[in-house]
Amino acid sequence: GLHGVKVEDLNKSQVFGRIRFILGLPGEFVAELGYTPPLSYHGVQPLDLFAFSIGRRIFERDGFTESLYAFGQTGRAQGDITCPARLASVTDPEQNPFGCRAPSNDHIKLNYYGIELTSAWNADAWHAHASIGAARTELAVQVDAFTFNVHDRSLLEARGSWPFATIGASRDLNPQWNVGLEVLYVPLRVQRGLDAPTEND
């Protein structure tokens, strides 16, 4: 963040939407393309945000399947991340220690790619699945913020590899529609506040 150490306003929404297209390919491969429309919400707008994957089943027997996928995402978002709009008119240095004078217009690259192994169980209209995988993130933020008397144009970059696990279930409503729920867990070491202990989140 600004001057190297700063708590950022990243949790803009608990809900994330994506339009998905799924296509069957020769050799029993399945490709998927996801697109997030450029709708502004809580001061953030996705731009050219596409996700993609390709995979196939590698084992199948009696309603149980194992599948292997490669996936990725490319695109960016813009919004008031380093200087949220709620701080723009705040003069209290306790609440606004970095002197944000206006909502920032930061651009963040949200690129990643990885691989995932999924086990699935199917029983009539009900389906359950669990998976493990790893993702490589290549993130960058172009800061565009006015603080005190400075127009900050820092470029911040972060790269890393992260294991993850998912579990979920779904139900077919009819041959065209399916509704489901999935929980994703990515173990991260997080520090909230400069003097707070580091914890697993």
VENUR-V237733 format. One record per residue. N is the residue number from 1. OMEGA is omega in degrees with one decimal (999 if undefined). D_LAST is the distance of its C-alpha to the last C-alpha in whole Angstrom. Layout:
((N/OMEGA/D_LAST) (N/OMEGA/D_LAST))
This chain:
((1/-178.0/21) (2/179.8/24) (3/171.0/25) (4/-177.5/22) (5/-176.9/20) (6/172.7/19) (7/-176.1/16) (8/-179.3/16) (9/-174.2/17) (10/-176.1/15) (11/-175.6/14) (12/-175.7/18) (13/174.4/18) (14/-176.4/16) (15/179.8/19) (16/-176.3/20) (17/-179.8/23) (18/172.9/25) (19/-176.6/28) (20/174.1/29) (21/-178.3/32) (22/-174.9/32) (23/174.0/35) (24/-177.3/37) (25/175.6/38) (26/-179.1/41) (27/179.0/40) (28/173.7/37) (29/176.6/35) (30/177.5/33) (31/179.3/32) (32/175.4/29) (33/178.0/29) (34/-179.6/27) (35/175.7/28) (36/-178.4/26) (37/-177.3/29) (38/179.5/29) (39/-179.9/29) (40/-179.9/28) (41/179.3/25) (42/174.9/24) (43/-179.9/25) (44/179.6/24) (45/174.6/26) (46/-179.6/25) (47/176.6/28) (48/-175.8/29) (49/-178.4/26) (50/172.5/27) (51/-177.1/25) (52/174.8/27) (53/172.3/27) (54/-178.0/29) (55/177.7/29) (56/173.9/32) (57/178.2/32) (58/177.1/32) (59/179.2/33) (60/176.5/35) (61/172.0/36) (62/177.3/37) (63/178.7/34) (64/179.4/31) (65/170.4/30) (66/-178.5/28) (67/178.9/28) (68/-175.7/27) (69/163.9/26) (70/-173.7/25) (71/176.7/24) (72/176.0/23) (73/174.7/23) (74/-179.7/25) (75/-176.6/25) (76/174.8/24) (77/175.8/24) (78/179.2/25) (79/-176.6/25) (80/-176.0/24) (81/-177.7/21) (82/175.8/22) (83/-179.1/24) (84/-178.0/24) (85/-177.8/27) (86/179.9/26) (87/-170.6/27) (88/-177.2/30) (89/-178.5/32) (90/-180.0/31) (91/179.8/33) (92/-178.9/31) (93/176.3/29) (94/-179.6/27) (95/-176.0/25) (96/-172.8/26) (97/-178.8/26) (98/173.4/27) (99/177.7/30) (100/-177.4/29) (101/-179.3/32) (102/174.6/31) (103/179.1/29) (104/176.6/27) (105/-176.0/28) (106/175.1/26) (107/-179.2/25) (108/173.5/22) (109/-174.4/23) (110/-175.3/20) (111/173.3/22) (112/173.6/20) (113/-177.7/22) (114/-178.2/21) (115/-174.5/22) (116/174.2/21) (117/-174.3/23) (118/171.1/23) (119/-177.0/25) (120/176.4/26) (121/-177.1/29) (122/177.4/31) (123/-176.8/34) (124/-176.9/36) (125/-176.7/34) (126/-179.7/31) (127/175.1/28) (128/-179.7/25) (129/173.7/23) (130/-177.7/20) (131/172.5/19) (132/179.8/17) (133/177.4/18) (134/-179.6/17) (135/174.4/17) (136/-179.8/18) (137/175.5/18) (138/-172.2/20) (139/176.7/20) (140/177.6/22) (141/170.7/23) (142/-178.5/26) (143/173.6/26) (144/-172.3/29) (145/175.1/29) (146/-179.5/32) (147/-174.8/31) (148/179.0/33) (149/-174.7/36) (150/169.7/34) (151/-174.1/33) (152/179.0/30) (153/-179.6/30) (154/172.6/28) (155/-179.0/26) (156/-179.2/23) (157/177.5/22) (158/177.7/18) (159/178.9/19) (160/177.0/16) (161/-171.5/16) (162/170.6/13) (163/177.5/13) (164/176.2/12) (165/177.2/13) (166/172.1/15) (167/-176.8/17) (168/178.6/20) (169/178.5/23) (170/179.5/26) (171/175.2/30) (172/175.8/33) (173/174.1/35) (174/-177.4/38) (175/-178.2/38) (176/-171.6/37) (177/179.9/34) (178/177.4/31) (179/-175.9/28) (180/179.3/24) (181/179.5/21) (182/176.2/18) (183/-179.9/14) (184/176.7/12) (185/174.6/9) (186/-179.3/8) (187/-179.5/6) (188/171.1/5) (189/-171.8/6) (190/173.1/6) (191/179.7/9) (192/-176.8/11) (193/-173.8/14) (194/-177.4/17) (195/-177.9/17) (196/176.5/14) (197/175.0/12) (198/-176.9/9) (199/174.8/6) (200/-176.1/4) (201/999/0))
